[in-house]
Structures are given as structure tokens and as C-alpha cells.
Amino acid sequence: MITIQGKLQEKLAQAIATLGIDLPEGFQVGVAISQDLRFGDYQSNVAMMLKKHLGKNPREIASELLEKMGLGELATADIAGPGFINFKVNQSAWAEKVNELIGDDRLGVPVVDASQNIVVDFSGPNVAKPMHVGHIRSTIIGDSLSRVAKFLGHNVTTDNHIGDWGTQFGMIIYGWKNMLDEAALEAQPLQELLRIYRAVTALCKEDESIKGLCKAELVKLQGGDAENAGIWEKCVDVSKLGLNVIYDRLDVSFDHWYGESFYNEMLPPLMEALQAEGHARESNGALCVFSGDELEPKQDPFKEKRDDAWSDLPMIVRKADGGYGYATTDIATVDFRLKEWKADKIWYVVDARQALHFRQLFDISARRGCETEMEHIAFGTILGKDGKPLKTRDGDLPQLGDVLDDAIAQSRTVIEEKSSDLPDEEKEALAEAIGIGSVKFTELSHNRNSDYVFDLEKMVALQGDTAPYLQNSYVRCKSIFRKLEEEVDFSSASAKITDEGEVSLTRMLARYGEILPNVLDDSRPNILASYLLELARSFHSFYEACPVLKSEGETRLTRLMLCELSSRVLKHGLSLLGIKAPDRM
């Protein structure tokens, strides 16, 4: 289904073609959603963009374009200022849009013209450690972007690239052999693994010999020792069980869990390839990737300025002791994703602090011939009410499970105040939906590059820019239909838009298909979150200004259609954010 914005763009492009205008290379015929409804619903500055190319006054160009556009019943248009073209959609066209949307499972959202294979790498916790609050952003942003990309028609592969290999396992294996509590491991496996890891870390600081013993255990693991490999496998297995408890609560899933260990056998041949290709050479016993000397030093991720001079900043792909780090694994991961999944795009939803690593990874990948578009989807920090990075009283990052529990408990308090008559079982399910939805919406409603304050009381409030406000808006939409004596059949219904309140809500409903594709431009789920808030406000204004059940005939049916569409779009939009829409609150 083509959007109204799309129809206007088509007609404008046709008018340009009819006038025989030879457009400059790369020229885009754009029609934007108007920011000020006093001037219309849509606006185009195409005439001003063509001024230099045609050597004419923009208002003259705009006038010629409008003569050729043939808007018919779609809209009226006028010229404003230096040459803006403003479009005001006719009520009959809005009514036709309602008729289209009511029978459209996609709610007016077009499928992309060219589907791409997109790999989304997100969450990526370390094995043997519980997920902490720092994993919120990667997990929730990555999941939402994956949902939106899939719905728009892309072929999406999600990969949880977990940290299941590395130096920490020497310490964990030593702790497993010397201080493991079997009962605790069975009751709370991740907590017990974290306990022994912390205990061994403390011992290593006190006694250098313990550090040597841990390193020996790691060498045995890397050498294929059966006992240590068995312990490692148990650590990975129990960790996945613990992690899946959190993912199930968040309603997040992955197509693959290809952790660092998956690529171990690929690393030695990769070293040979990097050397043969001339991208890596030895330095102080280590194998390193240096600058390709194709960029200016300021833009070169393999250069850094020290003492007013540019120095090499290599990526170490094989340590002097023969070990490998995550940088090496990430290069192998790119090779695998290109070969096995034919990736057109690879998105890494990872903390902004890893920016240099990804700049180096993308640079060496390009030098090796990779034409796939790779993007580091970075994000900021979650802050406490004191404006500092969120931590516990002990100075640790709060565990994600505890954060979710707190959000659910806070939601339960609000439910007891507002809906104490609900059955306990329903209260529990509602508290879960509101609590986890609140955590997600708070994350996704902010620009991902910004920091934000984690304030549970504000997050679960029924008023304000919150998930509960949107969930309650959905409930309010649906409650109208519970008051009807019989179901309404919309299959042959035809809307008639006459009231300005109806126009305002229809305008917002029509924009779902126009706004949703923009979410993937610079990876901004906050665009969808903001839209849903605007839609909810528009619905509440409509509900107050336009009686639904008290109206009659065509007016009643039209308003019921608008209520139905509002509920569908709210529920669908929330689902793309990974948030559930309860039937009652």
C-alpha cells in the first residue's frame, strides 16, 4: 500500500518529468510531513532545490509544478514563502485512507523494495557472569531494531556473540576445582560462578602464585585437556540456562548463539591469510595489523597522537604468547557472516566505548575486500538519580534480574492503588507486562546516543511519556468495544470523515507507514516511541471531542473504525518495541 506521502511524491516526480526537467544526479524528490499544520499536512522544498539548476525563481518553478501535478481528490496545494509547496489532504482522501487501513494487516506500512540480509549482533554477555544493567541497552535496542527490520521485509539474522572463551576461564576453572559449592551451583548457577570468579580474583591480588595456577589451567583448556574442557562446557551450559531465564522474561530470542569459542579453529588459518594478504606483521613477538596508510592520520583508526606526533596504534591479532583476543575473533566472525549468511549489512549494537575497536575492525575488513555495510550502533550510559552511572551501594553494576524485579514490584504497587479489584493472578501478569514494558520503553524512547536517568517511579507512571500510558491508551481503545452488544463487521465498512477531531486522528494513523521505515535511518527506535506517544495523545483528544457510542449511523461506524485502527497500531507499534499490550489495566 502506498502512503499519502508516497502518492504526493509520485505526483510531484511525474510533474517534473512532464515539464521535461533533467534532474541533477542523485536528486531526491522529497515530500516531508509538515511540522506546522497551519500550513498543511505535507510540504516540499523541491522548487527551491531546483532554483540553481534551472536558473528560475522558486515560486515560478513551484507554480509550474502545481499546474502539472493533477492532485484531483487527494489534496489541495498552495505556495508559501520563497517557494515552499504546501499540501492539505482532503477529507475524502482521509476517509479513503481509513478504508484502506482497516483491511490492511500491515497497517499501511510498505514492504521495502529491496530486501537485504541483515545480521544483528547484540546483547553478547559473558559466560559465567549474570547479566547486569549494562546489558539493558544492547539487548533492548538490538531486539527492537531486529523486529522493525523483519517487519519491513528484510531477512534478519540475530546472533548473540557471547563471551564464552578467554583468560577468565583459567580463573573460573581454578575456582571450580578448589572452592565450588555444588548445592549453590544447582540452586543459582550464575551466582555461584560469579562468586568463585570474584573469590579467585581477590586471591590473585593477594598471591601471585595463584595467578600462575590460573594461567596454567587456561593453557590446559586451550590445549584440549579433557577435564578442563568438561568444566568449561558445564560453565557454558549452566550460563546459557541462566541467561535464557532473563531473555524469556524480556521476550528476546536469537537465531544463533555463536560465541567466541565457535571461531577457535578458524583463527590459525586466519593468521596465515592476514600475513599472506600483507595486512599483518610481527611486532615484539606479537602479530599485529597496522595502518593501511590510505587515510589521513586524524581519520586513521590505526594511528594515535602522542607527544605531538602520530604513532602506530596496531590491532593485536595474535599475542606474543600465541593467544588470541576478541579482535581476532571479530575478524573471523566477519568472514563467517559473509560466507554463511551472505550479509549485506552487519549491525553491532555495542557500548560507545568500543568505538575504536569497531573502527579498526571495519577498516581492516574493507582492506580485505569486504563491501558489506557494517555499522557500530553505539549507545550511552544508564545513570542513577544522582546523575552518575547506575551502581549498587557496593559499587557494582546492578544485576539485570534485580532491575527487572524492582520494576515489576514498583508496577505491582501502582496496580494495587489503581486496580485492587483484579484477581491476584491477573495482577501478577499485569505487573510483569507493565514493569518490563516500562524498562524497555524508557530505554527506547531516548536517543540511543544519550545518557538517561533510571527512575522507576517515573517509568511506571500512568501519566507522562511512559509505557503504562501507552498500554492504558490501548486498553481504553479496546474498552469501547466491550460496551457493544455485538461485534462490528468492518469488512465492508466505509468511513466518512467530517469532524476535525476525526481528521487529526486519521492523520496520525496514516503516518505509521510513513514514519516506521525511518526507524532504520541511523537506527533510532525512539522515532517509533515518539510516534506512539503522539498517536495516544491524538486518540485521547479524539475520544474527548468526538463521542463514539453516542453517535449514530455513518459517524458512529467511522469513529469505531478509528478506535479499532488506533488499538491495532498501538498494539503493533508496542510489539515492535518488544512491549506487551494488556487487555485490562
Residue, then its C-alpha position, 0 to 999 in steps of 0.5 A: m500500500i502506498t502512503i499519502q506521502g508516497k502518492l504526493q511524491e509520485k505526483l510531484a516526480q511525474a510533474i517534473a518529468t512532464l515539464g521535461i526537467d533533467l534532474p541533477e544526479g542523485f536528486q531526491v524528490g522529497v515530500a516531508i510531513s509538515q511540522d506546522l499544520r497551519f500550513g498543511d499536512y505535507q510540504s516540499n522544498v523541491a522548487m527551491m532545490l531546483k532554483k540553481h539548476l534551472g536558473k528560475n525563481p522558486r515560486e515560478i518553478a513551484s507554480e509550474l509544478l502545481e499546474k502539472m501535478g493533477l492532485g484531483e481528490l487527494a489534496t489541495a496545494d498552495i505556495a508559501g514563502p520563497g517557494f515552499i509547496n504546501f499540501k492539505v489532504n482532503q477529507s475524502a482522501w482521509a476517509e479513503k485512507v481509513n478504508e484502506l487501513i482497516g483491511d490492511d494487516r500491515l497497517g499501511v506500512p510498505v514492504v521495502d523494495a529491496s530486501q537485504n540480509i541483515v545480521v544483528d549482533f547484540s546483547g553478547p554477555n559473558v559466560a559465567k557472569p549474570m547479566h547486569v544493567g549494562h546489558i539493558r541497552s544492547t539487548i533492548i535496542g538490538d531486539s527492537l531494531s531486529r523486529v522493525a527490520k523483519f517487519l519491513g521485509h528484510n531477512v534478519t539474522t540475530d546472533n548473540h556473540i557471547g563471551d564464552w572463551g578467554t583468560q577468565f576461564g583459567m580463573i573460573i576453572y581454578g575456582w571450580k576445582n578448589m572452592l565450588d559449592e555444588a548445592a549453590l551451583e544447582a540452586q543459582p548457577l550464575q551466582e555461584l560462578l560469579r562468586i568463585y570468579r570474584a573469590v579467585t580474583a581477590l586471591c590473585k591480588e593477594d598471591e601471585s602464585i595463584k595467578g600462575l595456577c590460573k594461567a596454567e589451567l587456561v593453557k590446559l583448556q586451550g590445549g584440549d585437556a579433557e577435564n578442563a574442557g568438561i568444566w568449561e562446557k558445564c560453565v557454558d551450559v549452566s550460563k546459557l540456562g541462566l541467561n535464557v531465564i532473563y531473555d524469556r522474561l524480556d521476550v528476546s530470542f536469537d537465531h544463533w548463539y555463536g560465541e567466541s569459542f565457535y571461531n577457535e579453529m578458524l583463527p590459525p588459518l586466519m593468521e596465515a591469510l592476514q600475513a599472506e594478504g600483507h595486512a599483518r606483521e610481527s611486532n615484539g613477538a606479537l602479530c599485529v595489523f597496522s595502518g593501511d596508510e590510505l587515510e589521513p592520520k586524524q581519520d586513521p583508526f590505526k594511528e594515535k597522537r602522542d607527544d605531538a606526533w602520530s604513532d602506530l596504534p596496531m590491532i593485536v591479532r595474535k599475542a606474543d604468547g600465541g593467544y588470541g583476543y576478541a579482535t581476532t575473533d571479530i575478524a573471523t566472525v566477519d568472514f563467517r557472516l559473509k560466507e554463511w549468511k551472505a550479509d549485506k549489512i552487519w549491525y553491532v549494537v555495542d557500548a560507545r566505548q568500543a568505538l575504536h575497536f569497531r573502527q579498526l575492525f571495519d577498516i581492516s575488513a574493507r582492506r580485505g575486500c569486504e563491501t558489506e555495510m557494517e555499522h557500530i550502533a553505539f549507545g550511552t550510559i544508564l545513570g542513577k538519580d544522582g546523575k552518575p552511572l547506575k551502581t549498587r551501594d557496593g559499587d557494582l553494576p546492578q544485576l539485570g534480574d534485580v532491575l527487572d524485579d524492582a520494576i515489576a514490584q514498583s508496577r505491582t504497587v501502582i496496580e494495587e492503588k489503581s486496580s485492587d479489584l483484579p484477581d491476584e493472578e491477573k495482577e501478577a501478569l499485569a505487573e510483569a507486562i507493565g514493569i518490563g514494558s516500562v524498562k524497555f520503553t524508557e530505554l527506547s524512547h531516548n536517543r540511543n546516543s544519550d545518557y538517561v536517568f533510571d527512575l522507576e517511579k517515573m517509568v511506571a507512571l500512568q501519566g507522562d511519556t511512559a509505557p503504562y500510558l501507552q498500554n492504558s491508551y490501548v486498553r481504553c481503545k479496546s474498552i469501547f468495544r466491550k460496551l457493544e452488544e455485538e461485534v462490528d463487521f468492518s469488512s465492508a465498512s466505509a468511513k466518512i470523515t467530517d469532524e476535525g477531531e476525526v481528521s487529526l486522528t486519521r492523520m496520525l494513523a496514516r503516518y505509521g507507514e510513513i514514519l516506521p521505515n525511518v526507524l532504520d535511518d541511523s537506527r533510532p527506535n525512539i522515532l517509533a516511541s515518539y510516534l506512539l506517544e503522539l498517536a495516544r495523545s491524538f486518540h485521547s483528544f479524539y475520544e474527548a471531542c468526538p463521542v463514539l457510542k453516542s453517535e449514530g449511523e455513518t459517524r458512529l461506524t467511522r469513529l469505531m473504525l478509528c478506535e479499532l485502527s488506533s488499538r491495532v497500531l498501538k498494539h503493533g507499534l508496542s510489539l515492535l518495541g518488544i512491549k506487551a499490550p494488556d487487555r485490562m489495566 
